[in-house]
């Protein structure tokens, strides 16, 4: 069966799951986790995503995000490609790091937003990575500690969540903590894993009866929401025009970026490490690989670097993602 296209639109809430290839470890140490968090923070700060909840476990990660200035697929490609390349360099490995595509579920905000915040943040306890809630409260590798204020994450949208628990930060955090603790006995919850109509019309027992005709797509596992929400979303996605980055020739992109930083294109291959040339290489690599979706190897000779360093340059360019994408729009 062919893979279904992703459901996406601006201002859409997504539960995203990323797993390691063959369930292998994707976070070996705190340096790995910090690198992933820095990349996620950059997307949030650039307005690409609003991050409500997240949790990093040894072989997978969960994110609860709202799309902003760019499609989810572009943000996730930037996050995962950059992280995988850095992971491979750090640990001197080659090959794929992640299992297939990431999984994304479009979520109906009411009643699922707070339920998913709690569910995602309790993942380390369900997986027995952490032993109790007190340890989770101070764990830097989930958004739970940011909501409690124990690990500041200014890029995470804690205000939206806490505002639903109380009028002041102190009262809201106390009520939020009580809410999370109440979820501990509930264990794994398959009803929060997508399936729209299947969840609202009898759960898993109804699957066989809903695999026909119009109702088959209302049981879409890409969606977590009511019947009306799923039906509305599917119709909206089917009729929407998906914006795509304008494709431009490589030489035009190189000329534009070099002009922007104040150098001529030949300076890229001059072999120096001047700040402007390094900045231009990062911008060109980020736009060509991450935004426009082209392969990196042919870019190496243009930038005057080794093929493996193209991806490193793209990761560096991600730090100024919003500025580079604005520049691309003027090409």
Rosetta blueprint (number, residue, H / E / L):
1 X L
2 X L
3 X L
4 X L
5 X L
6 X L
7 X L
8 X L
9 X L
10 X L
11 X L
12 X L
13 X E
14 X E
15 X E
16 X E
17 X E
18 X E
19 X E
20 X E
21 X H
22 X H
23 X H
24 X L
25 X L
26 X L
27 X L
28 X L
29 X L
30 X H
31 X H
32 X H
33 X H
34 X H
35 X H
36 X H
37 X H
38 X H
39 X H
40 X H
41 X H
42 X H
43 X H
44 X H
45 X H
46 X L
47 X L
48 X L
49 X E
50 X E
51 X E
52 X E
53 X E
54 X E
55 X E
56 X E
57 X E
58 X L
59 X L
60 X E
61 X E
62 X E
63 X E
64 X E
65 X E
66 X E
67 X E
68 X L
69 X L
70 X L
71 X L
72 X H
73 X H
74 X H
75 X H
76 X H
77 X H
78 X H
79 X H
80 X H
81 X H
82 X H
83 X H
84 X H
85 X H
86 X H
87 X H
88 X H
89 X H
90 X H
91 X H
92 X L
93 X L
94 X L
95 X L
96 X L
97 X L
98 X E
99 X L
100 X L
101 X L
102 X L
103 X E
104 X E
105 X E
106 X E
107 X E
108 X L
109 X H
110 X H
111 X H
112 X H
113 X H
114 X H
115 X H
116 X H
117 X H
118 X H
119 X H
120 X H
121 X H
122 X L
123 X H
124 X H
125 X H
126 X H
127 X L
128 X L
129 X L
130 X L
131 X L
132 X L
133 X H
134 X H
135 X H
136 X H
137 X H
138 X L
139 X L
140 X L
141 X L
142 X E
143 X L
144 X H
145 X H
146 X H
147 X H
148 X H
149 X L
150 X L
151 X L
152 X L
153 X L
154 X L
155 X L
156 X L
157 X L
158 X L
159 X H
160 X H
161 X H
162 X H
163 X L
164 X L
165 X L
166 X L
167 X L
168 X L
169 X H
170 X H
171 X H
172 X H
173 X H
174 X H
175 X H
176 X H
177 X H
178 X H
179 X H
180 X H
181 X H
182 X H
183 X L
184 X H
185 X H
186 X H
187 X L
188 X L
189 X L
190 X H
191 X H
192 X H
193 X L
194 X L
195 X L
196 X L
197 X H
198 X H
199 X H
200 X H
201 X L
202 X L
203 X H
204 X H
205 X H
206 X H
207 X L
208 X H
209 X H
210 X H
211 X L
212 X L
213 X H
214 X H
215 X H
216 X H
217 X H
218 X H
219 X L
220 X L
221 X L
222 X L
223 X E
224 X E
225 X L
226 X L
227 X H
228 X H
229 X H
230 X H
231 X H
232 X H
233 X H
234 X H
235 X H
236 X H
237 X H
238 X H
239 X H
240 X L
241 X L
242 X L
243 X L
244 X L
245 X L
246 X L
247 X L
248 X L
249 X L
250 X H
251 X H
252 X H
253 X H
254 X H
255 X H
256 X H
257 X H
258 X H
259 X H
260 X H
261 X H
262 X L
263 X L
264 X L
265 X H
266 X H
267 X H
268 X H
269 X H
270 X L
271 X L
272 X L
273 X L
274 X L
275 X H
276 X H
277 X H
278 X H
279 X H
280 X H
281 X H
282 X H
283 X H
284 X H
285 X H
286 X H
287 X H
288 X H
289 X H
290 X H
291 X H
292 X L
293 X L
294 X L
295 X L
296 X L
297 X L
298 X L
299 X H
300 X H
301 X H
302 X H
303 X H
304 X L
305 X L
306 X L
307 X H
308 X H
309 X H
310 X H
311 X H
312 X H
313 X H
314 X H
315 X H
316 X H
317 X H
318 X H
319 X H
320 X H
321 X H
322 X H
323 X H
324 X H
325 X H
326 X H
327 X H
328 X H
329 X H
330 X L
331 X L
